[in-house]
Amino acid sequence: MTVDSTPEVGLELPRQSSLGTAAARNLATTSKSAPQMQEITSRWLLRMLPWVETQGGAYRVNRRLTYTVGDGSIDFVQDGADVRVIPRELGELALLRGFDDVEVLTALADRCVQRDFGAGETLVERGATADKLHLIAHGRINRASTGQYGEEVALDVLADGDRFGDDALLDEDARWEHSATAETSGTLLTLSRADFASVLATAPSLRAHVEEYSALSRRRQNHRGEAEIAMSAGHLGEHELPGAFVDYELKPREYELSVAQTILRIHTRVSDLYNGPMDQTKEQLRLTVEALRERQEHELVNNREFGLLHNADFKQRIQPHAGPPTPDDMDELLCRRRGTKFFLAHPRTIAAIGRGFNACGIYPDHVDLGGQRVPAWRGVPILPCNKIPVTPEKTSSILAMRTGLENQGVIGLHQTGLPDEYEPGLSVRFMGLDERAITSYLVSTYYSAAILVPDAVGVLENVQIAHWPR
């Protein structure tokens, strides 16, 4: 056996001949960025809303008197497989709007019969006798009619909280002018005309309310439900002209400014010793203001008192016909108001819009908005807003709105000239030093939003954003 007797040769590292970079950094000045923040978004809603000065902290929206009542969504309670309508929610029906006799409403709710339906099931047929009110607890229902030439015409899609057949409770000759077919399985409650009549016969308060409603229904009104202004046109000679006046709402809505506030605390040791090259107080304040503005936009979308999602008129809420957003759905949303300024949607919803359009072989245009190219449909920008909720079922909403006082649209409300104002409508007040040498600043911003007329905002609800066309 041969043994390798070659001696091991050690690897000798080269000797360092200059100062290393790690040690040199101890003497060097470091370049650094300002504090970064992931929460900051484009905040298109705050940028696009025209802001109106609101003295006194409240803004009153005066409108013409309207007779359109009872167009709200109806809520239900679920106990296992059993579903019941909340009695007071029946007040959302036009017939029962303003009726507050809980005992009678409970009697009507107890007479509502649950009906479970499956996908594809025909719930009512056009031309059949209409003798029931249908309240949709869950599911999607397509309503269709017959066109002038015998073709089927799609009317709309109804979903949770909607209803149809309001006229069936009082009109004995009522017939269905449309057919209703279930797109998905679900549950609805029905109230028959006979059951309503039995409660009506034993409840004097309900009879008085129905008589008042019938008288209200006979008043002349325009297609928007406003009190009609009498006039004459096309007459010849000395025709006697009708007298008229424009009646106003007796109790107009007032929007009070809401507030978002926080207390910014900075230790004097930090602001004294670590204030260069960046001003610590200034940077802390900058990021705090950014967070407040993000919260402000969130409230403008989601607040139950004045947020756009909750305050959009129920007649301006529509459902997609197939789930994912399509060009037809966007057109339906767009055509419900004049002068739509922009669409607002979650970024994931905008991606779903693009997929839906591409599946149809359509590619949205882009428009220039403040030097930035954004997608658009029919020339109307589609702007992102991550404050619009996305449900666990991966559905969301798309808003379309008209803006401005002169257009009777949506306006933002704020008050400027505040004490210690830092930005328009935002103030930073020095609150002093405490015993721990901490400086405190109160940062406040006041805001709200007002919808001047109901058709200024429309919402495409329950848009499916997780669908991927094959």
C-alpha positions as CSV (number, residue, x, y, z in Angstrom):
1,M,0.0,0.0,0.0
2,T,1.4,3.4,-1.0
3,V,1.3,6.2,1.6
4,D,1.1,9.8,0.5
5,S,3.8,11.5,2.3
6,T,3.2,15.0,0.9
7,P,3.2,17.5,3.8
8,E,0.1,19.6,4.3
9,V,0.3,23.1,3.0
10,G,-1.5,25.8,5.1
11,L,-3.5,28.5,3.3
12,E,-2.1,31.8,4.4
13,L,-4.6,34.8,4.4
14,P,-3.4,38.0,2.9
15,R,-2.5,40.6,5.5
16,Q,-4.8,43.6,5.7
17,S,-3.2,46.6,4.2
18,S,-5.9,49.3,4.8
19,L,-8.8,50.3,7.0
20,G,-11.8,47.9,6.7
21,T,-15.3,49.2,5.7
22,A,-17.0,47.9,8.9
23,A,-14.7,50.0,11.0
24,A,-14.8,52.9,8.6
25,R,-18.6,53.1,9.0
26,N,-18.2,54.1,12.6
27,L,-16.8,57.5,11.4
28,A,-19.0,58.0,8.5
29,T,-22.3,59.9,8.2
30,T,-25.3,57.7,7.3
31,S,-27.8,58.7,4.6
32,K,-31.3,57.9,5.8
33,S,-34.9,58.2,4.6
34,A,-37.7,59.9,6.3
35,P,-40.0,57.4,8.3
36,Q,-42.0,55.4,5.8
37,M,-45.6,54.2,6.3
38,Q,-47.5,51.4,4.6
39,E,-50.9,52.6,5.5
40,I,-50.8,55.6,3.2
41,T,-53.0,55.2,0.1
42,S,-53.9,57.5,-2.8
43,R,-57.1,58.6,-1.0
44,W,-58.9,59.4,-4.2
45,L,-62.2,60.1,-2.4
46,L,-60.7,62.9,-0.3
47,R,-59.1,64.3,-3.5
48,M,-62.2,64.1,-5.7
49,L,-64.9,65.4,-3.3
50,P,-65.5,69.1,-3.4
51,W,-65.3,70.4,0.2
52,V,-67.9,72.9,1.4
53,E,-67.4,75.2,4.3
54,T,-69.7,74.2,7.2
55,Q,-70.1,77.0,9.8
56,G,-71.7,76.0,13.1
57,G,-70.6,72.4,12.6
58,A,-73.8,71.4,10.8
59,Y,-75.1,71.4,7.2
60,R,-78.8,71.3,6.3
61,V,-79.9,69.7,3.0
62,N,-83.2,71.3,1.9
63,R,-85.1,69.4,-0.7
64,R,-88.5,69.5,-2.4
65,L,-91.3,67.7,-0.6
66,T,-91.3,64.1,-1.7
67,Y,-94.0,61.4,-1.2
68,T,-91.7,58.5,-1.9
69,V,-91.6,56.5,1.4
70,G,-90.7,53.1,2.6
71,D,-87.9,52.0,0.2
72,G,-85.6,50.5,2.8
73,S,-84.1,47.1,3.1
74,I,-85.7,44.6,5.5
75,D,-83.8,42.7,8.2
76,F,-84.5,39.2,9.5
77,V,-83.5,37.0,12.4
78,Q,-82.4,33.4,12.0
79,D,-82.9,30.6,14.5
80,G,-81.3,27.6,13.0
81,A,-83.2,26.9,9.8
82,D,-86.1,29.1,10.9
83,V,-86.2,32.7,9.6
84,R,-88.5,35.5,11.0
85,V,-88.9,39.1,9.9
86,I,-88.2,41.7,12.6
87,P,-91.6,43.3,13.2
88,R,-90.4,46.9,13.2
89,E,-88.6,46.2,9.9
90,L,-92.1,45.9,8.2
91,G,-92.1,49.7,8.6
92,E,-89.8,49.8,5.6
93,L,-92.7,48.8,3.4
94,A,-94.3,51.8,1.6
95,L,-97.7,50.8,3.0
96,L,-96.5,50.7,6.6
97,R,-94.0,53.5,6.6
98,G,-94.3,55.5,9.9
99,F,-96.6,53.0,11.5
100,D,-95.3,52.3,14.9
101,D,-97.9,50.0,16.6
102,V,-95.5,47.2,17.6
103,E,-98.4,44.9,18.6
104,V,-99.9,45.1,15.1
105,L,-96.6,44.8,13.4
106,T,-95.8,41.7,15.5
107,A,-99.2,40.2,14.4
108,L,-98.3,40.8,10.8
109,A,-94.8,39.4,11.2
110,D,-96.2,36.2,12.8
111,R,-98.3,35.6,9.7
112,C,-95.4,35.7,7.4
113,V,-94.8,32.2,6.1
114,Q,-91.3,30.9,5.3
115,R,-90.6,29.4,1.9
116,D,-87.3,27.8,0.9
117,F,-86.5,27.7,-2.8
118,G,-83.9,26.2,-5.0
119,A,-81.9,27.5,-7.9
120,G,-83.9,27.7,-11.1
121,E,-87.3,27.6,-9.3
122,T,-90.0,29.9,-10.7
123,L,-91.4,31.9,-7.8
124,V,-94.1,33.8,-9.6
125,E,-95.3,33.8,-13.2
126,R,-96.3,36.9,-15.3
127,G,-100.0,37.3,-15.6
128,A,-100.9,35.2,-12.5
129,T,-102.9,36.6,-9.7
130,A,-100.8,38.6,-7.2
131,D,-102.0,37.9,-3.7
132,K,-98.8,37.7,-1.7
133,L,-96.0,40.0,-0.6
134,H,-92.6,38.4,-0.9
135,L,-89.7,39.3,1.5
136,I,-86.3,38.0,0.5
137,A,-84.3,36.8,3.5
138,H,-81.5,35.2,1.5
139,G,-80.7,34.4,-2.1
140,R,-80.7,36.1,-5.5
141,I,-83.9,36.3,-7.7
142,N,-84.1,37.5,-11.3
143,R,-87.1,39.4,-12.4
144,A,-88.1,39.4,-16.1
145,S,-91.0,40.4,-18.3
146,T,-92.0,40.0,-21.9
147,G,-91.0,42.7,-24.4
148,Q,-93.1,44.3,-27.2
149,Y,-92.1,41.6,-29.7
150,G,-92.5,38.6,-27.3
151,E,-88.8,38.4,-26.2
152,E,-87.8,38.1,-22.6
153,V,-86.7,41.3,-21.0
154,A,-84.5,41.3,-17.9
155,L,-85.8,43.8,-15.3
156,D,-83.5,43.5,-12.3
157,V,-81.9,41.2,-9.7
158,L,-83.2,41.1,-6.1
159,A,-81.2,39.9,-3.1
160,D,-81.2,39.8,0.7
161,G,-83.5,42.4,2.2
162,D,-85.4,43.2,-1.0
163,R,-89.1,42.4,-1.6
164,F,-91.7,42.4,-4.4
165,G,-95.5,42.3,-4.5
166,D,-96.2,45.4,-2.3
167,D,-99.4,46.2,-4.2
168,A,-100.8,42.7,-3.7
169,L,-101.8,43.5,-0.1
170,L,-104.5,46.0,-1.0
171,D,-105.4,45.5,-4.7
172,E,-107.7,42.6,-5.2
173,D,-107.3,42.7,-9.0
174,A,-103.5,42.8,-8.9
175,R,-101.6,40.5,-11.3
176,W,-97.9,39.9,-11.6
177,E,-96.5,42.0,-14.3
178,H,-93.2,40.0,-14.3
179,S,-91.9,36.6,-13.6
180,A,-89.5,35.9,-10.8
181,T,-86.9,33.1,-11.0
182,A,-84.4,32.0,-8.3
183,E,-80.8,32.3,-9.5
184,T,-79.6,30.7,-6.3
185,S,-81.2,28.7,-3.5
186,G,-82.5,30.8,-0.6
187,T,-85.3,31.7,1.7
188,L,-88.2,34.2,1.5
189,L,-91.2,35.0,3.7
190,T,-94.7,35.6,2.2
191,L,-97.5,37.6,3.6
192,S,-100.9,36.8,1.9
193,R,-103.6,39.4,1.3
194,A,-106.0,37.3,3.3
195,D,-103.7,37.4,6.4
196,F,-103.2,41.1,6.0
197,A,-106.9,41.7,5.8
198,S,-107.6,39.7,8.9
199,V,-105.1,41.8,10.9
200,L,-106.6,45.0,9.3
201,A,-110.1,44.1,10.3
202,T,-109.1,43.9,14.0
203,A,-106.7,46.8,14.2
204,P,-108.2,50.3,14.1
205,S,-104.8,52.0,14.1
206,L,-103.8,50.0,11.0
207,R,-107.0,51.0,9.2
208,A,-106.4,54.6,9.9
209,H,-102.8,54.4,8.7
210,V,-103.9,52.6,5.5
211,E,-106.5,55.3,4.8
212,E,-103.8,58.0,5.2
213,Y,-101.5,56.1,2.9
214,S,-104.2,55.7,0.3
215,A,-104.8,59.5,0.4
216,L,-101.1,60.2,0.1
217,S,-100.8,57.9,-2.9
218,R,-103.5,59.9,-4.7
219,R,-101.5,63.1,-4.5
220,R,-100.0,64.2,-7.8
221,Q,-96.2,63.7,-8.0
222,N,-93.5,63.5,-10.6
223,H,-91.5,60.4,-11.5
224,R,-89.1,61.1,-8.7
225,G,-91.8,61.1,-6.1
226,E,-91.7,64.9,-5.6
227,A,-94.8,67.0,-5.2
228,E,-95.8,68.0,-8.7
229,I,-95.7,71.7,-9.8
230,A,-98.8,72.4,-11.8
231,M,-98.3,74.0,-15.2
232,S,-99.8,74.4,-18.6
233,A,-98.1,74.0,-22.0
234,G,-99.2,74.1,-25.6
235,H,-102.3,76.1,-24.9
236,L,-103.8,78.8,-27.3
237,G,-105.6,82.0,-26.5
238,E,-106.5,83.2,-23.0
239,H,-106.2,79.9,-21.3
240,E,-106.5,79.9,-17.5
241,L,-103.2,79.0,-16.0
242,P,-102.9,76.8,-13.0
243,G,-101.5,78.1,-9.8
244,A,-98.5,76.4,-8.3
245,F,-95.9,76.6,-5.6
246,V,-92.8,74.5,-4.7
247,D,-93.3,72.7,-1.4
248,Y,-90.3,71.8,0.8
249,E,-89.6,69.1,3.2
250,L,-90.7,70.1,6.7
251,K,-87.9,68.3,8.4
252,P,-84.8,68.5,6.2
253,R,-81.8,66.4,7.2
254,E,-78.9,68.0,8.9
255,Y,-75.3,66.6,8.8
256,E,-73.2,67.3,11.8
257,L,-69.4,67.3,11.4
258,S,-67.8,64.2,12.8
259,V,-64.4,64.2,14.4
260,A,-61.3,62.0,14.3
261,Q,-58.8,62.8,17.1
262,T,-55.6,61.5,18.7
263,I,-53.1,62.7,21.2
264,L,-49.5,62.7,19.9
265,R,-46.9,62.3,22.7
266,I,-43.2,63.1,22.3
267,H,-40.6,62.9,25.1
268,T,-38.6,66.2,25.4
269,R,-35.4,64.2,25.5
270,V,-36.1,62.9,22.0
271,S,-37.1,66.3,20.6
272,D,-34.0,67.9,22.3
273,L,-31.2,65.5,21.6
274,Y,-32.3,63.5,18.5
275,N,-33.7,66.2,16.3
276,G,-31.2,66.2,13.5
277,P,-31.0,65.9,10.6
278,M,-34.8,65.4,10.8
279,D,-37.2,67.2,13.1
280,Q,-38.7,64.4,15.3
281,T,-41.8,66.4,16.1
282,K,-42.4,67.2,12.5
283,E,-42.0,63.6,11.4
284,Q,-44.2,62.3,14.2
285,L,-46.9,64.8,13.3
286,R,-46.7,64.1,9.5
287,L,-47.3,60.4,10.1
288,T,-50.1,61.1,12.6
289,V,-51.9,63.3,10.1
290,E,-51.5,60.7,7.4
291,A,-53.2,58.1,9.7
292,L,-56.0,60.6,10.5
293,R,-56.7,61.2,6.8
294,E,-56.8,57.5,6.2
295,R,-59.4,57.2,9.0
296,Q,-61.3,60.1,7.6
297,E,-61.7,58.4,4.2
298,H,-62.7,55.2,6.0
299,E,-65.5,57.0,7.8
300,L,-66.7,58.8,4.7
301,V,-67.3,55.3,3.1
302,N,-68.4,53.2,6.1
303,N,-69.9,55.4,8.9
304,R,-73.5,54.4,9.5
305,E,-74.6,58.0,10.1
306,F,-73.1,59.7,7.0
307,G,-71.0,57.1,5.1
308,L,-71.7,56.7,1.4
309,L,-72.3,52.9,1.6
310,H,-75.0,53.2,4.3
311,N,-76.6,56.4,3.1
312,A,-77.0,55.5,-0.6
313,D,-80.7,55.5,-1.5
314,F,-82.2,52.0,-1.7
315,K,-83.6,52.7,-5.1
316,Q,-80.0,53.4,-6.2
317,R,-78.7,50.0,-5.1
318,I,-78.6,47.3,-7.7
319,Q,-77.3,43.7,-7.9
320,P,-75.0,42.2,-10.6
321,H,-76.8,39.9,-13.0
322,A,-74.3,37.1,-12.8
323,G,-72.1,37.8,-9.8
324,P,-68.8,39.1,-11.3
325,P,-68.9,42.6,-12.7
326,T,-69.6,42.9,-16.4
327,P,-69.9,45.9,-18.8
328,D,-73.7,45.5,-18.6
329,D,-73.6,45.9,-14.8
330,M,-71.4,49.0,-15.1
331,D,-73.8,50.5,-17.7
332,E,-76.7,49.8,-15.4
333,L,-75.0,51.6,-12.6
334,L,-73.9,54.5,-14.8
335,C,-77.3,55.1,-16.4
336,R,-79.1,55.7,-13.1
337,R,-77.7,59.2,-12.7
338,R,-76.7,62.1,-14.9
339,G,-73.1,63.5,-14.8
340,T,-71.4,60.6,-13.0
341,K,-68.0,62.0,-12.0
342,F,-66.3,58.7,-11.1
343,F,-66.6,55.1,-10.0
344,L,-65.0,54.0,-6.6
345,A,-64.0,50.4,-6.0
346,H,-61.6,48.3,-4.0
347,P,-58.4,47.6,-5.9
348,R,-59.3,43.9,-6.0
349,T,-62.7,44.8,-7.4
350,I,-61.0,46.9,-10.1
351,A,-59.0,43.8,-11.0
352,A,-62.2,41.8,-11.2
353,I,-63.7,44.5,-13.5
354,G,-60.7,44.1,-15.8
355,R,-61.1,40.3,-15.9
356,G,-64.8,40.6,-16.6
357,F,-64.2,43.1,-19.4
358,N,-61.4,41.0,-20.9
359,A,-63.7,37.9,-20.9
360,C,-66.1,39.9,-23.1
361,G,-63.3,41.0,-25.4
362,I,-63.5,44.6,-24.1
363,Y,-60.6,46.6,-22.9
364,P,-61.4,49.6,-20.7
365,D,-60.1,53.0,-21.7
366,H,-57.7,55.1,-19.6
367,V,-58.1,58.8,-18.8
368,D,-55.7,61.4,-17.5
369,L,-56.6,62.5,-14.0
370,G,-54.3,65.1,-12.4
371,G,-51.4,63.8,-14.5
372,Q,-52.1,60.1,-13.6
373,R,-53.5,57.6,-16.0
374,V,-56.4,55.6,-14.5
375,P,-58.8,53.1,-16.0
376,A,-62.2,54.3,-17.1
377,W,-65.5,53.1,-18.5
378,R,-67.5,55.2,-20.9
379,G,-65.0,58.0,-20.1
380,V,-65.8,57.8,-16.3
381,P,-62.7,57.1,-14.2
382,I,-62.6,54.0,-12.0
383,L,-60.7,55.0,-8.9
384,P,-59.3,52.6,-6.2
385,C,-60.4,52.9,-2.5
386,N,-59.3,50.1,-0.2
387,K,-61.8,51.4,2.5
388,I,-64.7,49.7,0.7
389,P,-65.2,46.4,2.5
390,V,-64.5,42.9,1.0
391,T,-66.6,40.2,2.7
392,P,-65.2,36.8,3.7
393,E,-67.3,35.5,0.7
394,K,-65.1,37.7,-1.5
395,T,-67.9,40.1,-2.5
396,S,-67.6,43.9,-2.5
397,S,-69.4,47.0,-3.8
398,I,-68.8,49.6,-6.6
399,L,-69.9,53.2,-6.0
400,A,-70.8,55.7,-8.7
401,M,-71.3,59.3,-7.8
402,R,-72.0,62.8,-9.0
403,T,-70.3,65.5,-7.0
404,G,-70.6,69.2,-6.4
405,L,-73.1,71.7,-5.1
406,E,-74.0,73.0,-8.6
407,N,-74.7,69.4,-9.8
408,Q,-76.7,68.4,-6.7
409,G,-74.2,65.7,-6.0
410,V,-72.1,64.5,-3.1
411,I,-70.1,67.1,-1.2
412,G,-67.5,66.9,1.6
413,L,-68.1,69.0,4.7
414,H,-65.5,70.6,6.8
415,Q,-64.8,73.8,8.7
416,T,-61.6,75.8,8.2
417,G,-60.1,78.6,10.3
418,L,-59.8,76.4,13.4
419,P,-57.6,77.4,16.3
420,D,-54.0,76.1,15.7
421,E,-55.0,74.9,12.2
422,Y,-52.3,72.8,10.6
423,E,-54.1,71.9,7.4
424,P,-57.6,72.9,6.2
425,G,-60.0,71.4,8.7
426,L,-57.2,69.9,10.8
427,S,-55.8,71.4,13.9
428,V,-52.8,70.6,16.2
429,R,-53.0,72.0,19.7
430,F,-50.2,72.1,22.2
431,M,-51.5,70.4,25.5
432,G,-48.4,71.1,27.6
433,L,-45.8,69.0,29.5
434,D,-46.5,66.4,32.1
435,E,-44.4,65.4,35.1
436,R,-42.7,62.8,33.0
437,A,-41.3,65.5,30.6
438,I,-43.6,64.3,27.8
439,T,-45.0,66.9,25.4
440,S,-48.6,66.3,24.2
441,Y,-50.4,67.6,21.1
442,L,-54.1,67.1,20.4
443,V,-54.6,66.4,16.6
444,S,-58.1,66.8,15.4
445,T,-59.9,66.8,12.1
446,Y,-63.6,67.5,11.5
447,Y,-65.5,66.3,8.5
448,S,-68.7,64.7,7.0
449,A,-70.3,64.1,3.7
450,A,-73.7,65.0,2.4
451,I,-75.7,63.5,-0.5
452,L,-77.7,66.4,-1.8
453,V,-80.3,64.3,-3.8
454,P,-80.8,60.6,-3.7
455,D,-79.6,59.8,-7.2
456,A,-76.2,61.4,-6.6
457,V,-74.8,58.0,-5.4
458,G,-75.4,54.5,-6.7
459,V,-74.1,51.2,-5.5
460,L,-73.5,47.9,-7.3
461,E,-73.7,45.5,-4.4
462,N,-72.5,41.9,-3.8
463,V,-70.0,42.0,-6.7
464,Q,-68.2,38.7,-6.8
465,I,-64.4,39.4,-7.1
466,A,-63.0,35.9,-6.8
467,H,-64.3,34.7,-10.2
468,W,-61.7,33.8,-12.8
469,P,-63.1,33.3,-16.3
470,R,-61.8,30.2,-18.1
